[in-house]
Amino acid sequence: MNQTGLQFHIEENDYFGTLATVLDLVSQDLRKKGHLRNAETLLHQRDRLMYLQSKYRIEKLEPKSRIPSR
């Protein structure tokens, strides 16, 4: 995912869901190849991302103003 795609998904509030989808696809591939433990690990991470998708969103932090030095 390039910078433009990343920004798009953040603005559309689907960044966590997009990552979860990628993990699900990789997990399916690993399962087909017999890497069941790794596939299961990714599924747990996918579920965590979907929780984040349903409860949270990413917001850009504004830079903190610096206190002038004396």
C-alpha positions, 0 to 999 in steps of 0.5 A: 500500500502506497502513501496515497492508498494509506491516506485514502483508507485512513480518511475512509475509516477502513484502515483496520478492516483493510489490514484485516482483509489482507491478513485473512487472505495471507492466512488462507494461503498459509492454511492451504500450504499446511502452516496451520499455526501461522494461519491461526495466529494471523486469524487472531490478529485479524479479529483484533483488527476488526474489533479496532475497526468497529470501536476506533478510528485513526486521527492525525495528531497535531504537533504540540506547540513548543515552549519558548526557551528562556 
